[in-house]
Amino acid sequence: MQTVIVVGGGAAGMMAAIKASNSDNKVILIEHNEKLGKKVFITGKGRCNLTNASDIENIFNNIVSNPKFMYSSLYSFTNEDVIELFESHGMKTKVERGNRVFPASDKSSDVIKTLKNILMANNVDIRLNTELKDIGITDGKVVSISTNKGQIKCDKLILATGGLSYPVTGSDGKVMKLLTKYGHTIKDTRPALVPLNVKEEYVKELQGLSLKNVEASFYRTAKPGKKPVYKEFGEMLFTHFGVTGPVILSASSVIGKYLENEKIVLKIDLKPALDKDKLDARIIREFNENINKDIRNSLDSLLPKSLIPIMIKVSDIDPYKKVHEISKEERTRLLENIKGLTFEVISLRDYNEAIITQGGINVKEVDPTTMESKYIKDLYLAGEMLDLDAFTGGYNLQIAWSTGALAGMSTTY
């Protein structure tokens, strides 16, 4: 019997321990928090979007960093396997818009409870409040770990200690730094799936305004006139500091690398279903129906109420000007802003608000068919500590389940 230690009681770590325990292994799962699954508990606003029910090709298409690396792990433990695992252990699931999969109860605690029940049924030795301090390596092979509670000998070691996002849950990146002592390198890390700070002060006046069915396009200021680096249709929300919501969070994973050296321009098309000619006709119709009103009182059926003063301001129109006095040039400026309300994105918000970490241990240093380190024998890496990330929709948890499962299965060979 060999001893396998799994460090990290999050999604990847719990799955790794489950798969490693499906043989004669003695499995020890250590977690430095007082309970398992702290980050899983808060995912999906406490509902836990545990995977995505779309086909495997779509899952690959939604992985932002190093999708090819995921080939073996995703096919070894698919999204269908994830759903089947939970269903077979009594946790019903449901599929919502965008093929997002949730527990039927809408409680992330049920996901954690199910995993914990499997771990206990498989006789996994769970040790909480136990922190990894160092790794014992002899002749290039893992032989033990040092913790705050002493040394533990092992034959195999799986590290699944997370990235830097939501540090309140215990993700601090210490283990990633520890691995650099043994030859591994860290690809530049940054917050991802995170809200954005914008330059314009008037964004505070829009705080709380939610926009649906808009198109957000992001352009590099260093390459004006070029096609957007990211464009998506959907929902977004204004905050006191800038913008957030589904389309914004996804965009952050693409534009983050540019924001380190330059600014990004966000253009919001408030009426993407209308081309400029149709929108102009719509504006003229509104004007004709409100011909003797001030412009500030004439756009209620066209725009959200809190957005009207801002749109008039950025279009450089006197808010008290009568509609019948509005010039064609002013109407054109209003139209252009409805089709492209512009904000200058100055930075990402920090790790405290980031759903995931972008960057991490260089995947070129890990065998994608086993998740074993290419530098240290019998050391396996999984989950968010690796340079792997995806858009929202359950894809990041799928990365955690798949890499954790493959790492765990690889210890049973």
C-alpha positions in Angstrom: 0.0 0.0 0.0 1.3 3.4 -0.9 0.6 6.7 0.9 -0.8 9.5 -1.2 -1.0 13.0 0.3 -3.3 15.6 -1.3 -2.7 19.2 -0.2 -5.7 21.5 -0.7 -9.3 20.8 0.2 -10.9 22.7 -2.6 -12.6 21.3 -5.8 -9.4 19.9 -7.4 -8.0 18.6 -4.1 -11.2 16.8 -3.0 -11.6 15.3 -6.5 -8.0 14.2 -6.5 -8.4 12.5 -3.1 -11.5 10.7 -4.2 -9.9 9.3 -7.3 -6.6 8.4 -5.5 -8.7 6.5 -2.9 -10.3 4.3 -5.6 -7.5 1.7 -5.1 -5.4 0.4 -2.3 -3.8 3.8 -1.6 -3.8 5.3 1.8 -4.9 8.8 1.1 -4.4 11.8 3.4 -6.1 15.1 2.5 -4.7 18.1 4.3 -6.4 21.5 4.3 -5.1 24.6 6.2 -8.6 26.0 6.8 -11.0 24.7 9.4 -13.2 23.1 6.8 -13.2 21.8 3.3 -14.5 23.6 0.2 -14.4 27.2 1.4 -14.1 28.6 -2.1 -16.5 26.1 -3.5 -19.0 27.4 -1.0 -19.1 30.9 -2.4 -18.9 30.0 -6.1 -21.9 30.9 -8.3 -23.1 33.3 -5.6 -23.5 30.4 -3.2 -25.3 28.2 -5.7 -22.2 26.5 -7.2 -22.2 26.4 -11.0 -20.4 23.0 -10.9 -19.9 22.4 -14.7 -21.4 23.1 -18.1 -23.7 20.6 -19.9 -22.6 21.6 -23.4 -20.5 19.4 -25.7 -16.8 18.9 -25.0 -15.8 21.1 -28.0 -17.6 24.0 -26.5 -15.8 23.5 -23.2 -12.5 23.7 -25.0 -13.6 26.9 -26.7 -14.4 28.5 -23.4 -10.9 27.8 -21.9 -8.9 31.0 -22.2 -5.4 29.8 -21.3 -3.8 26.6 -22.6 -6.9 24.7 -23.7 -4.7 22.0 -25.5 -3.1 21.1 -22.2 -6.6 20.1 -21.0 -7.1 17.4 -23.7 -6.2 14.4 -21.6 -7.8 15.5 -18.3 -11.0 16.6 -19.9 -11.4 13.3 -21.7 -10.4 11.4 -18.6 -13.1 13.0 -16.5 -15.7 14.8 -18.6 -18.5 17.2 -17.7 -20.8 14.2 -18.0 -18.7 12.3 -15.5 -19.0 15.2 -13.1 -22.8 15.2 -13.3 -22.9 11.4 -13.0 -20.7 11.4 -9.9 -22.9 13.8 -8.0 -26.2 12.3 -9.2 -25.0 8.8 -8.3 -24.3 9.9 -4.8 -27.8 11.4 -4.3 -27.2 15.0 -5.3 -29.7 16.0 -8.0 -28.6 18.6 -10.6 -30.3 20.9 -13.0 -29.4 22.7 -16.2 -30.1 26.4 -16.6 -29.5 29.1 -19.3 -26.2 28.7 -21.1 -26.1 25.0 -20.1 -24.9 25.9 -16.6 -25.3 23.0 -14.2 -26.3 23.6 -10.6 -27.3 21.5 -7.7 -31.1 21.2 -7.8 -31.2 22.6 -4.3 -29.3 25.8 -5.3 -27.0 25.1 -2.3 -23.2 24.9 -2.8 -23.1 23.3 0.6 -24.7 20.2 -1.0 -21.8 19.9 -3.4 -19.3 20.0 -0.5 -21.4 17.6 1.6 -21.5 15.1 -1.3 -17.8 15.2 -1.9 -17.1 14.9 1.9 -19.4 11.9 2.1 -17.5 10.2 -0.7 -14.2 11.0 0.9 -15.3 9.5 4.2 -16.8 6.5 2.5 -13.5 5.9 0.8 -11.7 6.2 4.2 -9.7 9.3 3.2 -7.9 10.7 6.3 -9.0 14.4 6.3 -6.7 16.6 8.4 -7.9 20.2 8.8 -6.0 23.2 10.1 -2.9 21.6 8.7 -0.6 23.8 6.6 2.1 22.7 4.1 5.5 24.2 5.0 7.9 22.3 2.7 8.3 19.3 0.5 10.9 16.6 1.2 12.7 15.5 -2.0 15.3 12.8 -2.3 17.0 12.0 -5.6 14.5 14.1 -7.4 11.5 12.2 -5.9 8.9 13.3 -3.3 9.3 11.4 0.0 7.6 13.5 2.6 6.0 16.9 3.4 6.6 19.2 6.4 3.5 20.8 8.0 2.7 22.9 11.0 1.9 19.7 12.8 5.0 17.8 11.8 6.4 15.6 9.0 4.4 13.1 7.0 6.0 10.5 4.8 4.4 9.7 1.4 4.9 7.9 -1.9 3.0 10.3 -4.0 2.0 14.0 -3.5 -0.8 16.0 -5.2 -0.8 19.7 -4.8 -4.1 21.5 -5.4 -3.7 24.7 -3.3 -5.4 27.2 -5.6 -4.4 30.5 -7.0 -4.6 34.0 -5.5 -8.3 34.9 -6.0 -10.5 35.4 -2.9 -7.6 35.3 -0.4 -10.2 35.3 2.4 -10.8 31.6 1.5 -7.1 30.8 2.0 -5.8 31.1 -1.5 -2.4 32.9 -1.0 -0.1 31.5 -3.7 2.5 30.4 -1.1 2.8 26.9 -2.5 3.3 28.2 -6.1 6.2 30.2 -4.7 7.5 27.2 -2.9 7.6 25.2 -6.1 10.0 27.8 -7.7 12.6 26.6 -5.2 12.5 23.3 -7.0 12.7 24.6 -10.5 9.1 25.4 -11.5 8.3 28.8 -12.9 5.2 30.9 -12.5 3.6 32.5 -15.5 2.5 36.1 -14.8 -0.5 36.1 -12.4 -3.4 38.5 -12.5 -7.0 38.7 -11.3 -9.5 37.3 -13.9 -13.3 37.1 -14.2 -13.1 40.4 -12.2 -14.9 43.8 -12.5 -13.2 46.7 -14.2 -12.3 50.3 -13.1 -13.1 53.1 -15.5 -11.8 56.6 -15.7 -15.1 58.5 -16.1 -16.3 60.0 -12.8 -19.9 60.1 -14.0 -20.1 56.3 -13.8 -21.0 56.8 -10.1 -24.2 58.4 -11.2 -25.0 55.1 -13.0 -24.3 52.9 -10.0 -26.8 50.0 -9.8 -28.0 50.3 -13.4 -28.2 46.9 -15.1 -28.2 46.7 -18.8 -29.6 43.7 -20.7 -29.2 42.7 -24.4 -26.3 45.1 -25.0 -23.1 44.5 -26.9 -19.8 45.4 -25.2 -16.7 45.8 -27.4 -13.2 46.4 -26.1 -10.5 48.1 -28.1 -6.7 48.6 -27.4 -5.8 52.3 -27.3 -2.4 51.3 -28.7 -4.2 50.1 -31.9 -7.1 52.5 -32.5 -9.3 51.6 -35.5 -8.5 47.9 -35.3 -11.1 45.2 -34.6 -12.0 44.8 -30.9 -9.9 42.4 -28.8 -13.1 41.2 -27.2 -16.8 41.6 -28.0 -19.8 40.0 -26.4 -23.6 40.3 -26.2 -25.4 40.1 -22.9 -25.8 41.7 -19.5 -23.7 44.1 -17.5 -23.9 46.3 -14.5 -22.6 49.8 -13.5 -20.9 50.2 -10.1 -19.4 53.2 -8.2 -16.0 52.3 -9.6 -16.8 51.1 -13.1 -18.5 48.0 -14.7 -19.2 44.4 -13.9 -21.6 41.7 -14.9 -21.3 38.6 -17.1 -20.0 40.3 -20.3 -17.5 42.4 -18.3 -16.2 39.5 -16.2 -15.5 37.4 -19.3 -13.8 40.3 -21.0 -11.5 40.8 -18.1 -9.9 37.4 -18.8 -8.9 38.6 -22.3 -8.0 42.3 -21.7 -6.1 41.9 -18.5 -2.8 41.3 -20.2 -3.2 44.5 -22.2 -4.1 46.6 -19.2 -0.7 46.1 -17.7 0.9 48.3 -20.4 -2.0 50.4 -21.9 -5.5 51.5 -21.5 -8.5 49.8 -23.1 -11.6 51.5 -24.5 -15.0 50.0 -23.8 -17.8 50.8 -26.2 -21.3 49.8 -25.3 -23.9 49.4 -28.0 -27.2 50.0 -26.2 -29.3 49.0 -29.2 -27.4 46.2 -31.0 -30.6 45.0 -32.8 -30.9 48.3 -34.7 -28.5 49.5 -37.3 -27.8 53.3 -37.4 -30.5 54.0 -40.0 -33.2 52.2 -38.0 -32.0 53.8 -34.8 -32.1 57.2 -36.4 -35.7 56.6 -37.6 -36.6 55.5 -34.0 -35.0 58.7 -32.5 -36.9 60.9 -35.0 -40.1 59.1 -34.1 -39.5 59.8 -30.4 -38.7 63.4 -31.1 -41.9 63.8 -33.2 -43.9 62.5 -30.3 -42.3 64.8 -27.8 -41.6 67.8 -30.0 -42.3 70.5 -27.4 -40.6 68.8 -24.5 -37.1 69.4 -23.2 -34.7 66.8 -24.5 -34.1 65.5 -21.0 -37.8 64.5 -20.8 -38.1 63.0 -24.2 -36.1 59.8 -24.2 -37.9 57.7 -21.5 -39.0 55.0 -24.0 -35.6 54.8 -25.6 -33.2 54.7 -22.6 -33.1 53.8 -18.9 -34.1 56.8 -16.8 -30.8 57.1 -15.0 -28.8 56.9 -18.2 -30.6 59.8 -20.0 -28.8 62.7 -18.3 -25.5 61.0 -19.0 -26.3 60.4 -22.6 -27.3 64.0 -23.1 -24.2 65.2 -21.4 -21.7 63.1 -23.4 -23.6 64.1 -26.6 -23.0 67.7 -25.7 -26.6 68.7 -25.8 -28.3 71.3 -23.5 -30.7 69.2 -21.3 -33.2 72.1 -21.3 -33.2 72.4 -25.1 -36.6 71.8 -26.7 -36.8 68.7 -28.9 -37.8 70.7 -32.0 -34.7 72.8 -31.6 -32.3 69.8 -31.6 -30.0 70.0 -34.7 -29.2 67.1 -36.9 -25.6 67.2 -35.6 -26.8 66.9 -32.1 -29.1 64.0 -33.0 -26.2 62.3 -34.7 -24.0 62.6 -31.6 -26.8 61.1 -29.5 -27.2 58.3 -32.0 -23.4 57.6 -32.0 -23.4 57.4 -28.2 -26.3 55.1 -28.1 -24.4 52.8 -30.5 -21.1 53.2 -28.7 -21.2 54.7 -25.2 -17.5 54.9 -24.4 -15.5 54.4 -21.2 -11.8 54.2 -20.7 -10.9 51.1 -18.7 -7.9 51.8 -16.5 -7.4 48.6 -14.5 -8.8 45.4 -13.2 -10.2 45.2 -9.7 -8.0 43.2 -7.3 -7.9 39.5 -6.2 -10.5 40.1 -3.5 -13.1 40.5 -6.2 -11.7 38.1 -8.7 -13.4 34.7 -9.3 -10.2 33.1 -10.5 -6.5 33.7 -11.0 -5.0 34.0 -14.5 -1.5 32.6 -14.7 0.2 30.2 -12.4 2.6 27.2 -12.7 3.8 26.9 -16.3 1.9 24.0 -17.8 4.9 23.2 -20.0 6.5 21.9 -16.8 3.7 19.4 -16.2 2.8 16.2 -18.0 -0.7 16.7 -19.4 -1.4 13.0 -19.5 -0.8 12.4 -15.8 -0.5 15.9 -14.2 2.9 14.9 -12.9 5.7 17.4 -12.5 8.4 17.1 -15.1 10.9 18.2 -12.5 10.0 16.2 -9.4 9.0 12.5 -9.6 5.7 11.5 -7.9 4.6 15.1 -7.5 1.3 16.0 -9.2 -0.3 19.4 -9.7 -4.0 20.3 -10.2 -6.5 23.1 -10.3 -6.2 26.8 -10.2 -2.5 26.9 -9.2 -1.8 25.9 -12.9 -1.8 28.4 -15.7 -5.3 27.4 -16.8 -8.4 29.5 -16.8 -11.8 29.8 -18.6 -14.8 32.0 -19.0 -17.8 31.9 -16.6 -20.3 29.2 -17.0 -19.0 26.3 -14.9 -15.8 25.9 -17.1 -13.3 26.8 -14.3 -14.8 24.2 -11.9 -14.6 21.7 -14.7 -10.9 22.4 -15.1 -10.5 21.8 -11.3 -12.5 18.5 -11.4 -10.7 17.2 -14.5 -7.2 18.0 -13.5 -7.8 16.9 -9.9 -9.4 13.6 -11.1 -6.5 12.9 -13.5 -3.9 13.6 -10.9 -5.7 11.3 -8.5 -6.1 8.5 -11.0 -2.4 8.8 -12.0 -1.4 7.8 -8.4 -3.1 4.5 -8.8 -1.1 3.2 -11.8 
